[in-house]
């Protein structure tokens, strides 16, 4: 397996700093829970009943992020 620059950088850190970096990466790369997926879908305009069904299916995909179309009212 080829090491990426990020992995090399983390491996070069002192142990305490490395543990902190790994904790942050774990937090931001954990799969979203069904309720989180549902909330994102609802925010994007998907009706509740459909969002619940979609979230139930999508939770098995291990999704770590969801991006939606930007709306003009999102930027004030």
C-alpha positions as CSV (number, residue, x, y, z in Angstrom):
1,X,0.0,0.0,0.0
2,X,1.3,3.4,-1.0
3,X,1.5,5.9,1.8
4,X,-0.2,9.3,1.1
5,X,1.4,12.5,2.3
6,X,-1.3,12.8,5.0
7,X,-0.4,9.4,6.4
8,X,3.3,10.2,6.3
9,X,2.6,13.5,8.1
10,X,0.5,11.7,10.8
11,X,3.2,9.0,11.3
12,X,5.8,11.7,11.8
13,X,3.9,13.4,14.6
14,X,4.7,12.8,18.3
15,X,2.4,10.2,19.9
16,X,0.1,12.7,21.7
17,X,-0.3,14.8,18.6
18,X,-0.9,11.8,16.5
19,X,-3.6,10.5,18.8
20,X,-5.3,13.9,18.6
21,X,-5.1,14.0,14.8
22,X,-6.6,10.5,14.6
23,X,-9.4,11.4,16.9
24,X,-10.3,14.4,14.8
25,X,-10.2,12.3,11.6
26,X,-12.3,9.6,13.1
27,X,-14.9,12.2,14.2
28,X,-15.2,13.8,10.7
29,X,-15.1,10.5,8.7
30,X,-17.6,8.5,10.7
31,X,-20.7,7.4,8.7
32,X,-23.8,9.5,9.1
33,X,-26.6,8.1,11.1
34,X,-30.1,7.7,9.5
35,X,-31.5,10.7,11.4
36,X,-28.6,12.9,10.2
37,X,-29.2,11.7,6.6
38,X,-32.9,12.4,7.0
39,X,-32.3,15.9,8.3
40,X,-30.0,16.7,5.3
41,X,-32.6,15.4,2.9
42,X,-35.4,17.4,4.5
43,X,-33.3,20.5,4.5
44,X,-32.9,19.9,0.7
45,X,-36.6,19.9,0.2
46,X,-37.4,16.1,0.3
47,X,-40.8,15.4,1.9
48,X,-40.6,13.8,5.3
49,X,-42.0,10.4,4.3
50,X,-39.6,10.1,1.4
51,X,-36.7,11.3,3.4
52,X,-37.3,8.6,6.1
53,X,-37.4,5.9,3.5
54,X,-34.3,7.1,1.7
55,X,-32.4,7.6,4.9
56,X,-33.2,4.0,5.9
57,X,-31.7,2.7,2.7
58,X,-28.7,5.2,2.5
59,X,-27.5,4.5,6.1
60,X,-26.1,1.2,4.8
61,X,-23.8,3.0,2.3
62,X,-21.4,4.4,5.0
63,X,-22.0,8.0,3.8
64,X,-19.6,10.5,5.5
65,X,-20.8,13.7,4.0
66,X,-23.8,15.1,2.0
67,X,-23.7,18.2,-0.1
68,X,-26.7,19.8,-1.7
69,X,-27.5,22.5,-4.2
70,X,-26.9,25.9,-2.8
71,X,-29.8,28.2,-2.5
72,X,-29.6,32.0,-2.8
73,X,-31.2,32.4,0.7
74,X,-28.3,30.4,2.3
75,X,-25.9,33.3,1.9
76,X,-27.9,36.0,3.5
